[in-house]
Amino acid sequence: MTRKYKVLFLCRDNSARSIIAEALLRELAGHRFDAFSAGPEPAARVHPLALAQLRPGISGRDVLSPKSWLEFTGEWAPRMDLVVALDQSVDEHHAPAFPGAPALLGWTLADPLADGVPDDERVRLFDKMFWQIVRQVSAFIESPRFAATPEPDASAGSDGAGDEALNAATIPSPEHTTTCDA
């Protein structure tokens, strides 16, 4: 049995970028990763243009919902291996401490919900952002760091809490991934 890595994607309102990243990681490599998403100021619902990008063929669309990042900070919260910030505003909110001291990674993606964007341009920005996330997630799951690893031995009393922190140098870096400028 192989260990599934837990990945939390963050963006300000958790209604578009992080939702799409969560859905794509779950769809493309759900057998190796448990994907989650959250934000400091969660919206009331997933943005309709984000759902439109997640074509009907993508499973689990009905379970996607905006969540506060505080849901991932308590003792009971799943221990993340990696937290991926999808915008700079997350840094400005001073992310809370997540249990297990996960590695942090930044993929800066332009916000298709930015104020002042005309509706026709917003649709184009959502499409561009979707394909940027597809490329980022694809590069991420191909990273050698995330090859299957043995599950911690339950008889040894390990709960995974002592697992070595992820080495950020082995995760796709900005030179190997796309930084998005809209």
C-alpha positions, 0 to 999 in steps of 0.5 A: 500500500502506498502513502497518499500525500495531502495537499492544501491549495489556498487562494483568498476566497476559495471559489475559483483557483484553489477549487480548480486545483483541488479538483484537477489534482483529485481527478488526475492523481487521486490515487496518490494525493488527497487534495483540499482547498481553502482560503482566508475569506471563503466565498458563499459558493464556488464561482459558476465560471470555475464550475464551467471550467470543470467540464462534466467529465471531471468527477467530484464537482458536487463536493467542491465548496469554499472553506476557511483555512481555519478548518485545517488548523485544529488538532483534528485537521488532516496533516498536510504534506504540502500547502500551495498558495495560488495568490500573493494575497494569501501571504498578506493574510498571514497564513495560520500554522498548519499541523505537521509543519507542511512544506509551503509552495507558491504558484502565483496565478492571476485572479480572474475575479479581479475587480474591473474586469469586463465579463467577456474578458473574465471568461477568457481569463478563467479559460487561461487560468484553468489551463495554467493550473492544468500545467502546474498540477501536471508538472507537480504530479510528475515530480520525482518527489512524489513517487509512491512511498511505503505507508508508515508502519502502524505497528511501530506506532508512527502516525506519520507526524515524524515524516521528513518534511518535503524538500521544496527543491524537489518540487517543481520550481518557478523555473520548471512551472508557469508563473501566470501574468494576466 
